[in-house]
Amino acid sequence: RGAGPLAGRHLLVTSGPTHEPIDPVRYIANRSSGKQGHAIAAAAAEAGARVTLVSGPVSLPDPPGVTVVRVETARAMLATVEAALPADIAVFAAAVADWRPANATDEKIKKGPDGPPGIALVENPDILATVSQKTVNRPPLVVGFAAETHRVVEHARAKIARKGCDLIVANDVSAGSGVMGGDRNTVLLIGRDGAVETWPTLDKDEVARRLVARLTVLAGT
Ligand code: C5P
């Protein structure tokens, strides 16, 4: 290694869903395939970066030249991200479950005469916000994603302010967009100053390459 525009840089990426156990055989999850996050990790490695990919459960192969750490839960993802710092650039593309069952049981919950069990939920840590707001070891460039079904720009601007990241990559995942699980993505880039840049619909690999090229410029030399 040593060649490429990101040579000598450490890029940290989260990707995929998280699984939050209800009991040993059941979990709460969401529809993330991990395709976009994995493509970003691969593109960064191609650009010469040292890449750590913290991935939830996905059915994708590990991208070549990338250090992959597989986790199940949001809490494990946060701990793994913290352990991987410092990084020059952090891209949080994982679709982290917002909530987890408050009391995952060690034994399988059985069907019974009392009807379905209630599942109390508690909030998961917000990995993007936690890392964006660190006072020690905050990566100089922190990128979040925003999967929205409506008012994409408005929500993305609010998200930058709330979480404290530097850039949001927003995409429209409303029914019919085909983004979830698909191979193509239509994204908007929203910066801290609120400026919006609209990209055409592209393969997720191409979105990844363009994003890595942009991050290379933003990270400076
Ligand atoms: O708030 P929302 O989930 O829409 O924000 C999406 C962004 O925040 C993504 O970059 C996602 O990876 C990140 N996130 C996170 N930890 C959470 C929830 C979201 O890192 N618990």
Residues whose N, C-alpha, C, O or C-beta is under 5 A from the ligand:
A	BS01	C5P	F92 A93 A94 A95 V96 A97 N124 P125 D126 I127 L128 V143 G144 F145 A146
